[in-house]
Amino acid sequence: MLELTHISKTFNKGTITEKKALHDINLTLEDGDFVTVIGGNGAGKSTLLNLMAGVHSCDTGIIRLNGKDITDMSEHRRAKYFGRVFQDPMLGTASNMEIEENLAMAYRRGKRRTLAWGIKNSERNNYREKLALLDLGLENRMHSKVGLLSGGQRQALTLLMATLQKPDVLLLDEHTAALDPKTAQKVLDLTEHFVKKDNLTTFMVTHNMSHAIKYGNRLIMMLEGHIVFDVRGEEKQNLKVEDLMEKFRTAKGDALSDRMVLN
């Protein structure tokens, strides 16, 4: 499905601030995999996700999607293959546009643009049905500006937009980190619903060890640009937070960040 072979990335190469973010990463996501990615600050989690999305280019290695080499494909051309939800709820939507207009943009992602009239009634009815799934009352506010919504409402809307046209891969970059616990749980429940409904191949970065264990069929642990632990199936289901903490400690001393401990 998505194959990364010998991927390496260094930022600010040759300068005093040089940072080797990824070291010879080899990773394959199978069709329908829901992978949670855990690691301390600077482990390379978000860098790996950004390489998949095309935000950064890799120094070495090849990225293939469904057998097609997309290593040098630009970020905007990859957008039709990848759905993405950011950590900041404000990044995934256009605040000065209406809810239905945001959904229309997401619906047309990767499609050819024309001069045809805007949003048809049948399309609008589809959006209303999709919004009702969020259970936030947004289906009755489709002409409201997105900037008037709360952070949690915007993140739920972003998640819906990212999955509106079934993406090849759904990328979630700590997408509940900026939300309060109750709202975060709501967004995670919606995430699980959409992933299961369409059997989406999903790559979810998180600092929360409980979430990493609870969600998905596979867990990857990263440390200093390396994948140090990759577990799936029943073995993953039987993991406890204490097990993950011990894995971090044995990987390299006490590698736990304060943020992970608090989570």
C-alpha positions in Angstrom: 0.0 0.0 0.0 2.5 2.6 1.2 6.2 1.6 1.1 9.1 3.6 2.5 12.5 2.2 1.6 15.8 3.4 3.1 14.4 6.8 4.0 16.8 9.3 5.7 16.4 13.0 6.4 18.7 15.6 7.9 17.8 19.3 8.5 20.2 22.2 8.2 22.9 19.9 6.9 26.5 21.2 7.3 25.5 23.8 9.9 25.9 24.1 13.6 22.1 23.3 13.9 22.3 20.1 11.9 19.7 17.6 13.0 19.5 14.0 11.7 15.8 13.4 11.9 15.4 10.0 10.2 18.0 7.2 9.8 17.5 4.6 7.0 13.8 4.0 7.7 12.1 1.0 6.1 8.3 0.8 6.6 5.4 -0.7 4.8 1.8 0.1 5.6 -0.6 -2.6 4.4 -4.0 -1.9 3.0 -6.3 -1.2 6.0 -3.5 -0.8 8.6 -4.3 1.6 11.4 -0.8 2.4 12.7 -0.3 4.5 15.9 3.1 6.1 16.2 4.6 6.9 19.6 7.9 8.5 20.6 9.5 11.3 22.6 10.2 14.8 21.4 12.5 14.8 18.4 11.9 11.1 17.7 11.1 11.7 14.0 7.3 11.0 14.1 6.1 14.2 12.5 9.0 14.3 10.1 8.1 10.8 8.9 4.5 11.9 8.5 5.5 15.1 6.6 7.7 13.1 4.2 4.7 10.9 3.4 2.6 14.0 2.8 5.3 15.7 0.6 5.9 18.6 3.0 9.6 17.6 3.1 11.7 15.8 0.6 13.8 12.9 1.7 17.6 12.9 1.4 17.8 9.2 0.4 15.2 6.5 -0.2 12.1 5.8 -2.2 8.4 6.3 -1.3 5.9 4.2 -3.2 2.1 4.4 -3.0 0.2 1.4 -4.6 3.4 0.5 -6.4 3.9 4.1 -7.8 7.0 6.0 -7.1 5.9 9.3 -5.4 9.2 10.3 -4.0 9.6 13.4 -6.0 5.8 14.2 -6.3 4.9 17.7 -5.0 2.8 18.1 -1.9 -0.2 19.6 -3.8 -0.2 16.6 -6.3 -0.1 14.1 -3.4 -3.1 15.8 -1.8 -5.6 13.7 -3.7 -4.1 10.5 -2.2 -3.6 11.7 1.4 -6.2 13.0 3.9 -4.6 14.9 6.7 -5.6 16.3 10.1 -3.2 18.7 11.8 -2.4 19.2 15.5 -3.7 22.8 15.3 -7.5 22.9 14.7 -7.2 26.2 12.9 -5.0 24.7 10.0 -7.4 22.3 8.4 -10.2 24.7 7.5 -10.7 28.1 5.9 -12.1 30.3 8.7 -13.6 33.0 6.4 -15.7 30.4 4.4 -18.9 28.7 5.3 -19.1 25.1 6.6 -20.6 23.9 3.3 -18.0 25.7 1.3 -15.2 24.0 3.2 -16.8 20.6 2.6 -17.2 21.5 -1.1 -13.5 22.2 -1.3 -12.7 18.8 0.3 -15.2 17.0 -2.0 -13.5 18.4 -5.0 -9.9 17.5 -3.9 -8.1 15.8 -6.7 -11.0 16.4 -9.2 -10.9 18.5 -12.3 -12.3 22.0 -11.7 -14.9 23.4 -14.0 -17.1 26.6 -14.4 -20.2 24.7 -13.4 -22.6 26.3 -10.9 -21.4 25.9 -7.2 -23.0 23.5 -4.7 -26.0 21.5 -6.0 -28.9 20.6 -3.7 -28.1 16.9 -3.9 -24.5 17.7 -2.8 -25.8 19.9 0.0 -28.0 17.1 1.3 -25.0 14.8 1.3 -23.1 17.2 3.4 -26.0 17.6 5.8 -26.1 13.8 6.3 -22.3 13.6 6.9 -22.3 16.5 9.4 -25.1 14.8 11.3 -22.7 11.9 12.0 -20.6 14.3 14.1 -23.5 14.9 16.5 -22.5 18.5 16.9 -25.5 20.2 15.4 -23.4 21.5 12.5 -25.9 20.1 9.9 -28.1 23.0 11.0 -25.4 25.6 10.6 -24.0 24.9 7.2 -24.0 28.6 6.2 -22.0 29.6 9.4 -18.5 30.8 9.0 -16.0 28.2 10.2 -14.2 30.8 12.2 -17.2 30.9 14.6 -16.7 27.3 15.6 -14.9 26.0 18.6 -11.5 24.2 18.3 -13.2 20.9 18.8 -15.9 21.5 16.2 -13.3 22.6 13.7 -11.2 19.6 14.3 -14.2 17.3 13.9 -15.0 19.1 10.6 -11.4 18.8 9.4 -11.6 15.0 10.1 -14.8 14.8 8.1 -13.2 16.8 5.2 -10.1 14.6 5.3 -12.2 11.5 4.8 -15.0 12.9 2.6 -13.3 11.5 -0.5 -11.8 8.2 0.7 -8.1 8.9 0.8 -5.5 6.2 0.1 -3.8 7.1 3.4 -5.2 9.2 6.3 -2.5 11.1 8.2 -3.2 12.2 11.8 -0.6 14.4 13.3 -1.4 14.6 17.1 -4.8 15.7 16.0 -6.3 15.7 19.5 -3.3 17.3 21.4 -4.7 20.8 21.4 -8.2 19.8 22.6 -9.6 19.3 26.1 -9.9 15.7 27.3 -13.7 15.4 26.6 -13.5 17.0 23.1 -10.4 14.9 22.4 -12.3 11.7 23.2 -15.1 12.8 20.9 -12.7 13.4 18.0 -11.0 10.0 18.6 -14.3 8.2 18.6 -15.2 9.9 15.3 -11.7 8.9 14.0 -12.3 5.3 14.8 -15.8 5.4 13.2 -14.6 6.8 9.9 -11.5 4.5 9.8 -13.6 1.4 10.4 -16.4 2.5 8.1 -14.2 2.9 5.0 -11.3 0.6 6.1 -8.9 3.5 5.8 -5.2 3.0 5.9 -4.2 5.3 8.8 -1.0 6.7 10.3 -1.7 8.4 13.6 1.1 10.2 15.5 0.5 10.6 19.2 2.2 11.3 22.5 -0.5 9.5 24.5 0.6 6.0 25.3 -2.9 4.9 26.2 -4.3 6.1 22.9 -1.4 4.4 21.0 -2.3 1.1 22.6 -6.1 1.4 22.4 -6.5 2.5 18.8 -5.4 0.7 15.6 -4.1 -2.8 14.8 -0.4 -1.8 14.9 1.9 0.3 17.0 5.3 1.7 16.1 7.7 3.3 18.6 10.3 5.8 17.4 13.5 7.0 19.0 16.0 9.4 17.6 15.0 8.8 14.0 14.8 5.1 14.3 11.9 2.6 14.5 12.8 0.7 17.6 9.6 -1.3 18.2 6.9 -2.5 15.7 4.1 -4.6 17.1 0.6 -5.6 15.8 -2.4 -7.8 16.4 -2.9 -9.7 19.6 0.5 -8.7 20.9 -0.4 -5.1 20.6 -3.8 -5.6 22.2 -2.1 -7.2 25.3 0.2 -4.2 25.8 -0.1 -2.0 28.9 1.3 1.5 29.4 3.9 0.1 31.8 5.1 -2.2 28.9 5.6 0.8 26.6 7.4 2.8 29.3 9.8 -0.1 29.9 10.4 -0.4 26.1 11.4 3.3 26.0 13.7 2.8 29.0 15.4 -0.2 27.6 15.8 1.4 24.1 17.9 4.2 25.5 18.0 4.9 29.2 15.1 7.1 30.3 13.8 8.3 27.0 10.4 9.4 28.2 9.5 13.0 27.8 7.6 14.9 30.4 4.8 15.3 27.9 4.4 11.6 27.5 4.4 10.9 31.2 1.7 13.5 31.8 -0.4 12.0 29.0 
